[in-house]
């Protein structure tokens, strides 16, 4: 087990918003234990928006959060990178209400975290351990969590497109597997939908530099993986379930999911308090510098909604 983590130093980048097309400056900054992941709008007097289910807002084509007069869109790729690299506490400062899309994957955010470095904090990390199944379905879309000794994802997709059809992948999620197998998988869309999206004020910053585009009979850019599409769906669900507020110990199984189903499931997980327990690693208080962890401890008290 491990202690909570934050960044060693601040790090910044600039990019464009996928849907707004506007230039965005983003900074990742260290935060104290139990702070969580919070978005800070520097253009709105440093208004903060915690990355929690309670602040869930728009979920059309991307996941958005809102708190008070502030909002932030397209948070899922960054959240996936942060939680998969073990960052529990961080300030994400933005000067615009959309996280930059970068190359359409989480790899640029992985690079930022590695550049900043990781700092261990003298506080235990808490985990949400699944003890009985939790499931949700909507038509032919399904998602569920089952008890497991680690965090694993099985995802399958099915599209009515000659170049896509069915893809499925199962992967145990840890820092190494995320970086090597998932982080660089890019978002994707269909050429026939692009004009409709732009008429509705969406995808204004989209291009072949930040998204895979499928035409009627061809993919317009080279793939990084043969099954890059399902890998990106795993990336999306990792980011969306970060809104639970705790790392999960369980086996996630999803079929034909999307942001709406993912985020609705995140809320259902927290509501179904009998299906999980909060467990934590304990930090040796005598440790100086890097904390020494002692065995995992399960809380006796009833689980509470994460802050």
Secondary structure, DSSP 8 states (H G I E B T S, - for coil): --EEEEESS-EEEEEEBTTT--EEEEEEEE--TT--EEEEEGGGTTEEEE-SGGGB---SSS--EEETTEEEB--HHHHHHHHHTT--SEEEEESSSB-B-TTSSSHHHHHHHHHH-EEEEEEE-EEEEE-S-EEEEETTEEEEEE--SS-EEEEEEE-SSTTTSEEEEEEE--HHHIIIIITT---EEEHHHHHHHHHTT-STT--TTTSEEE-SS-BSS--SSTTHHHHHHHHHHHHHHGGGSSEEESEEEEES--HHHHHHHHHHHHH-GGGEEEEEEEE-TT--SS--EEEEEE-SS------
